[in-house]
Amino acid sequence: MRGMSILPYTHKHVQAIRAYKPGKPINETARELHMDPDDIVKLASNENPLGASPTAIQAMKHATQGVNLYPDGSAYELRSKIATRYGVSIEQVVAASGSSELIELLCHTCLGPGSELVAARYSFTMYPLMCQLFGATFVEVENKPDWSHDLQAMLRAISPRTRIVFITNPTNPVGTMVQQAELDEFMSQVPEHVIVAFDEAYIHFAEPQPDTLRYVQRGQNAVMMRTFSKAYGLAGVRAGFAITTEEIAGLLNKVRSPFNTSSLAQAAASVALDDEQHLRDSVQLVRSEMRRYERAFNDLGLSYIPSQGNFVLVKVGDGERVYRECLKRGVILRPMSGYGLSEYIRISIGTAEQNIRCLRVLEAALREIALQK
């Protein structure tokens, strides 16, 4: 016998949330296509094709010996290493399960009915989702014609109800950057009642890299957020960190769960910070292979947005259809209709072999679609 629906007794704003949809997993695709998972190329989630640092993998193996014990709830070793690396006190560092948890912690701390969050239209989809979760209002600001953040328009969008402004730099899904001078001007004008969160998940691939730590060091209400998921290749273990004022860090630590980073994540992230060669190799691969895509797009007559991330947004016509055609051929890309960019797909930068196959499959898909018109 079916019981009465519980929906009337749950939060209305939670009921309205559309759950975040990640890139299609390899194993799910393999089952659907009856293919060997090893024959599938996934370039949908901006992951590091080189994998994690070998020393980080070794650190995780060693850490498995203590998985019967709870991890260090304060992530002291990891936070200490980050504090030393960036020249701040350990009290200014917050460890988290990826930068996505940091976004949630910030919103949990600051948002509620009647409050507002300001972000660019083309930026991480978690921002409006978090607004819905906490019953706040999402204030969307149009990007500039070059797809970058319009910081002056974002300033104008700030009201007495604004609690957080997110600046995604480089921005996902378009890969554009806001440079230092624009950031400095913005931070000189932003009201004191607003926290400015710099979501820098892709910052290692950017050139040059703006310095947002300076705003924290000046005592402004700023948060610099980083992740180990992209350039460090640790997406599967979930590790990230924020550097902010001691006051804001203290608030974030109040709302996070007691053991929010696992012992494996802490061990891997601590060691990954030291493997600068792996980081350089990861960044160099992305930059060199990005040029391969740009040349290929030019040859195919496809327009794209020059990217400072480890992905590229390319205009293909019917993005969903191109995605499906590539999927049938064992290459997973990311359609962008969820962002209102139905003519685009996003391609993560893989290894040379993966990228060559992706371009071959993309060309075949576009050719087949053109023949069917």
Secondary structure, DSSP 8 states (H G I E B T S, - for coil): -----SGGGS-HHHHT---------HHHHHHHHT--GGG-EE-SS---TT-S-HHHHHHHHHHGGGTTS---TT-HHHHHHHHHHHT--GGGEEEESHHHHHHHHHHHHH--TT-EEEEESSS-THHHHHHHHTT-EEEEE---TTSS--HHHHHHH--TTEEEEEEESS-TTT-----HHHHHHHHHHS-TT-EEEEE-TTGGG-SS----HHHHHTT-SEEEEEESSSTT--TTT--EEEEE-HHHHHHHHHHS-TT-S-HHHHHHHHHHTT-HHHHHHHHHHHHHHHHHHHHHHHHHT--EE--SSSEEEEE-SSHHHHHHHHHHTTEE-EE-GGGT-TTEEEEE---HHHHHHHHHHHHHHHHHHHHH-
